[in-house]
Amino acid sequence: MKSLVTGVAGFIGSHLAEKLLALDHEVVGIDSFLDNYPRPFKEKNLSNVLHHRKFSFLHQDLLGLDLQPLLDDISYVFHLAAQPGVRSSWGEEFARYSENNIRATQMLLEAGKGSKLRKFVYASSSSVYGDTDDLPMREEGGTRPVSPYGVTKLAAEHLAYLYWKAFGVPAVSLRFFTVYGPRQRPDMFFHIFMRALHRGEEVPLFDDGEQTRDFTFCSDIVDGILKAAFYPGAGEVFNLGGGSETSLLQAIALVEKISGRKANLKRCDRQSGDVRHTRARLEEARSKLGYSPQIGLEEGLAREWEWITTVAY
Ligand SMILES: NC(=O)c1ccc[n+]([C@@H]2O[C@H](COP(=O)([O-])OP(=O)(O)OC[C@H]3O[C@@H](n4cnc5c(N)ncnc54)[C@H](O)[C@@H]3O)[C@@H](O)[C@H]2O)c1
């Protein structure tokens, strides 16, 4: 079985590639080493798979590739490549978001027309829901993103649905809720927080710390992605969350307990594009995909802390 993983050098893509290889898939990975964070992190992410006999790596930008021949013998597309991050998606930067998130997805879906794909899994985001009190967030509920990033993720979800409806491309969209764990992107909160704690530096805390997130450990996300790939349906959307709602202050207290260190927090204003609460309704993913997150927050944070202190720096 041959799979294509886009964004393979990223946080989630690299974990997924490792899991696919462990399942004996042949994996073609594409990544452009976008400069959303330093390339050495991405190269390190790839280090476990790069020399695997069933892995081949294309250092390419999806936007500049002839994608149709690439999909010739591919059974599963896992489309994770994107310009992520909510706060930096305003202003001039939006052009990069629309190109990498919308246009690249449309090109890949176009290439999927008439192919023999078994599944096209698209990595969407909880940011499509926006700032809502209607919790838990339900797949069929309202979507009103509050960041340009969220708008691009929702637009690409609509494209995935369109290409399924119009051309039978077997696409499924998965809305990931704040993913964390080893290799987490350096612009994400736990990474920033743990790095600062490790170095004895001040930690910026945006808003009052009472904002809540449904944090999802990376191996649970990978498990959900695979379950969606092997699910017989298409044209659907599923939430993938961690199954609990925790405030940032509670999570900080857990990391303090794990590390045995006290955080030096610097209060900062709420940032444009941030939402106050996220919580996934998981019933659809549980009942149709058999998804069941396994890693609790304390265990997951301990694994990320170990990575920050022994591998990342
Ligand atoms: N990490 C999270 O909490 C989270 C939450 C919701 C959704 N997502 C989605 O999951 C996916 C993976 O996120 P991540 O956190 O691993 O991000 P990441 O930045 O670590 O990985 C994305 C990778 O895609 C590559 N890429 C971007 N545009 C490309 C292009 N045009 N051609 C080739 N490669 C390209 C980048 O170089 C990067 O390595 C993204 O689609 C993101 O929107 C992530």
The ligand as a Gaussian input file, in Angstrom:
#p B3LYP/6-31G(d) Opt

LIG

0 1
 N       -0.849000      21.419000      15.258000
 C       -2.133000      21.666000      15.528000
 O       -2.541000      21.845000      16.684000
 C       -3.152000      21.713000      14.413000
 C       -4.482000      22.000000      14.748000
 C       -5.431000      22.053000      13.734000
 C       -5.069000      21.782000      12.426000
 N       -3.769000      21.516000      12.121000
 C       -3.429000      21.245000      10.721000
 O       -2.624000      20.076000      10.677000
 C       -1.666000      20.179000       9.620000
 C       -0.267000      19.950000      10.152000
 O        0.021000      20.926000      11.158000
 P        1.412000      20.957000      11.932000
 O        1.132000      21.534000      13.276000
 O        2.085000      19.636000      11.799000
 O        2.185000      22.072000      11.071000
 P        3.693000      22.092000      10.527000
 O        3.955000      23.510000      10.098000
 O        4.612000      21.499000      11.521000
 O        3.620000      21.153000       9.249000
 C        3.120000      21.588000       7.995000
 C        4.197000      21.314000       6.939000
 O        3.658000      21.631000       5.654000
 C        4.720000      22.114000       4.862000
 N        4.137000      22.886000       3.744000
 C        3.370000      24.006000       3.856000
 N        3.002000      24.426000       2.632000
 C        3.548000      23.555000       1.731000
 C        3.514000      23.465000       0.324000
 N        2.879000      24.376000      -0.435000
 N        4.150000      22.425000      -0.278000
 C        4.814000      21.503000       0.479000
 N        4.885000      21.556000       1.824000
 C        4.254000      22.569000       2.437000
 C        5.553000      22.967000       5.820000
 O        6.890000      23.121000       5.399000
 C        5.448000      22.175000       7.128000
 O        6.580000      21.352000       7.353000
 C       -1.887000      21.558000       9.000000
 O       -2.722000      21.426000       7.887000
 C       -2.597000      22.345000      10.087000
 O       -3.408000      23.376000       9.540000
 C       -2.801000      21.487000      13.085000

